Amino acid sequence: MKEIWHYILFPNHENGMRLYKELGAIGIKTTIAPTPRSLSKCCGISLLIKKEDIEAIQKCIQEHSIEILEFAEVEKDINPNRDRYC
């Protein structure tokens, strides 16, 4: 079974960084990641999140009026042999 990764997509970099900061302040760990091109071609960054944190994240988004495009899911597709140079 493939693993599913959960992302938050943004209309711009500023909103992504604001949410990253606010989530860190309340103890929710996220990772700033490049937006998978299969999901969006808008803003270059997204936040990689845990599914179990989505409800708390939605609350934070509403409380701080942070604009997002959507919550999205994508199958983990990591090729360990990609970009090997040695």
CYANA upper distance limits for C-alpha pairs under 8 A (distance plus 0.5 A):
  2 LYS  CA     75 GLU  CA      6.82
  2 LYS  CA     76 LYS  CA      7.08
  3 GLU  CA     75 GLU  CA      6.38
  3 GLU  CA     76 LYS  CA      5.88
  4 ILE  CA     73 GLU  CA      6.92
  4 ILE  CA     74 VAL  CA      6.17
  4 ILE  CA     75 GLU  CA      5.02
  4 ILE  CA     76 LYS  CA      6.09
  5 TRP  CA     48 LEU  CA      7.68
  5 TRP  CA     49 ILE  CA      8.14
  5 TRP  CA     50 LYS  CA      8.38
  5 TRP  CA     73 GLU  CA      6.14
  5 TRP  CA     74 VAL  CA      5.92
  5 TRP  CA     75 GLU  CA      6.56
  5 TRP  CA     76 LYS  CA      6.46
  6 HIS  CA     48 LEU  CA      6.33
  6 HIS  CA     49 ILE  CA      6.02
  6 HIS  CA     50 LYS  CA      6.97
  6 HIS  CA     51 LYS  CA      6.93
  6 HIS  CA     71 PHE  CA      7.67
  6 HIS  CA     72 ALA  CA      6.32
  6 HIS  CA     73 GLU  CA      5.13
  6 HIS  CA     74 VAL  CA      7.20
  7 TYR  CA     46 SER  CA      6.82
  7 TYR  CA     47 LEU  CA      5.92
  7 TYR  CA     48 LEU  CA      5.13
  7 TYR  CA     49 ILE  CA      6.38
  7 TYR  CA     71 PHE  CA      6.25
  7 TYR  CA     72 ALA  CA      5.65
  7 TYR  CA     73 GLU  CA      6.64
  8 ILE  CA     46 SER  CA      6.04
  8 ILE  CA     47 LEU  CA      5.66
  8 ILE  CA     48 LEU  CA      7.21
  8 ILE  CA     49 ILE  CA      7.96
  8 ILE  CA     68 ILE  CA      7.65
  8 ILE  CA     69 LEU  CA      8.02
  8 ILE  CA     70 GLU  CA      6.41
  8 ILE  CA     71 PHE  CA      5.09
  8 ILE  CA     72 ALA  CA      6.71
  9 LEU  CA     16 GLY  CA      8.34
  9 LEU  CA     35 THR  CA      7.72
  9 LEU  CA     40 SER  CA      8.21
  9 LEU  CA     43 CYS  CA      8.07
  9 LEU  CA     45 ILE  CA      7.92
  9 LEU  CA     46 SER  CA      5.52
  9 LEU  CA     47 LEU  CA      7.52
  9 LEU  CA     68 ILE  CA      6.49
  9 LEU  CA     69 LEU  CA      5.76
  9 LEU  CA     70 GLU  CA      5.90
  9 LEU  CA     71 PHE  CA      6.85
  9 LEU  CA     72 ALA  CA      7.78
 10 PHE  CA     15 ASN  CA      6.96
 10 PHE  CA     16 GLY  CA      6.50
 10 PHE  CA     42 CYS  CA      8.23
 10 PHE  CA     43 CYS  CA      6.55
 10 PHE  CA     45 ILE  CA      7.91
 10 PHE  CA     46 SER  CA      7.00
 10 PHE  CA     67 GLU  CA      7.46
 10 PHE  CA     68 ILE  CA      5.01
 10 PHE  CA     69 LEU  CA      5.48
 10 PHE  CA     70 GLU  CA      7.79
 11 PRO  CA     15 ASN  CA      7.91
 11 PRO  CA     42 CYS  CA      6.85
 11 PRO  CA     43 CYS  CA      6.10
 11 PRO  CA     67 GLU  CA      7.84
 11 PRO  CA     68 ILE  CA      6.80
 11 PRO  CA     69 LEU  CA      6.48
 12 ASN  CA     16 GLY  CA      7.38
 12 ASN  CA     42 CYS  CA      8.04
 12 ASN  CA     43 CYS  CA      5.56
 12 ASN  CA     44 GLY  CA      8.40
 13 HIS  CA     17 MET  CA      6.81
 13 HIS  CA     43 CYS  CA      6.79
 13 HIS  CA     44 GLY  CA      7.79
 13 HIS  CA     45 ILE  CA      6.93
 14 GLU  CA     18 ARG  CA      6.65
 15 ASN  CA     19 LEU  CA      6.68
 15 ASN  CA     66 ILE  CA      6.57
 15 ASN  CA     67 GLU  CA      6.70
 15 ASN  CA     68 ILE  CA      7.65
 16 GLY  CA     20 TYR  CA      6.65
 16 GLY  CA     45 ILE  CA      7.50
 16 GLY  CA     46 SER  CA      7.02
 16 GLY  CA     47 LEU  CA      7.61
 16 GLY  CA     68 ILE  CA      8.39
 17 MET  CA     21 LYS  CA      6.69
 18 ARG  CA     22 GLU  CA      6.74
 18 ARG  CA     66 ILE  CA      7.93
 19 LEU  CA     23 LEU  CA      6.46
 19 LEU  CA     60 CYS  CA      8.50
 19 LEU  CA     61 ILE  CA      7.63
 19 LEU  CA     66 ILE  CA      7.32
 20 TYR  CA     24 GLY  CA      6.69
 20 TYR  CA     30 THR  CA      7.45
 20 TYR  CA     32 ILE  CA      8.14
 20 TYR  CA     47 LEU  CA      7.94
 21 LYS  CA     25 ALA  CA      6.81
 22 GLU  CA     26 ILE  CA      7.16
 22 GLU  CA     60 CYS  CA      7.92
 23 LEU  CA     27 GLY  CA      6.76
 23 LEU  CA     28 ILE  CA      5.61
 23 LEU  CA     29 LYS  CA      7.48
 23 LEU  CA     30 THR  CA      8.12
 23 LEU  CA     57 ILE  CA      7.72
 23 LEU  CA     60 CYS  CA      7.77
 24 GLY  CA     28 ILE  CA      5.95
 24 GLY  CA     29 LYS  CA      6.64
 24 GLY  CA     30 THR  CA      8.20
 28 ILE  CA     53 ASP  CA      7.87
 29 LYS  CA     49 ILE  CA      7.97
 30 THR  CA     47 LEU  CA      6.71
 30 THR  CA     48 LEU  CA      6.24
 30 THR  CA     49 ILE  CA      5.69
 30 THR  CA     50 LYS  CA      8.18
 31 THR  CA     47 LEU  CA      6.02
 31 THR  CA     48 LEU  CA      5.55
 31 THR  CA     49 ILE  CA      7.36
 32 ILE  CA     45 ILE  CA      7.16
 32 ILE  CA     46 SER  CA      6.45
 32 ILE  CA     47 LEU  CA      5.27
 32 ILE  CA     48 LEU  CA      6.83
 33 ALA  CA     45 ILE  CA      6.18
 33 ALA  CA     46 SER  CA      5.83
 33 ALA  CA     47 LEU  CA      6.27
 33 ALA  CA     48 LEU  CA      6.80
 34 PRO  CA     44 GLY  CA      6.22
 34 PRO  CA     45 ILE  CA      5.16
 34 PRO  CA     46 SER  CA      6.43
 35 THR  CA     39 LEU  CA      7.64
 35 THR  CA     40 SER  CA      7.26
 35 THR  CA     41 LYS  CA      8.26
 35 THR  CA     43 CYS  CA      7.75
 35 THR  CA     44 GLY  CA      5.91
 35 THR  CA     45 ILE  CA      5.55
 35 THR  CA     46 SER  CA      5.61
 36 PRO  CA     40 SER  CA      7.17
 37 ARG  CA     41 LYS  CA      6.21
 39 LEU  CA     72 ALA  CA      7.86
 39 LEU  CA     74 VAL  CA      8.40
 49 ILE  CA     53 ASP  CA      7.67
 49 ILE  CA     54 ILE  CA      8.23
 50 LYS  CA     54 ILE  CA      7.59
 53 ASP  CA     57 ILE  CA      6.59
 54 ILE  CA     58 GLN  CA      6.59
 55 GLU  CA     59 LYS  CA      6.94
 56 ALA  CA     60 CYS  CA      6.82
 57 ILE  CA     61 ILE  CA      6.66
 58 GLN  CA     62 GLN  CA      6.81
 59 LYS  CA     63 GLU  CA      6.65
 60 CYS  CA     64 HIS  CA      6.65
 61 ILE  CA     65 SER  CA      6.25
 61 ILE  CA     66 ILE  CA      5.64
 61 ILE  CA     67 GLU  CA      7.98
 62 GLN  CA     66 ILE  CA      7.30
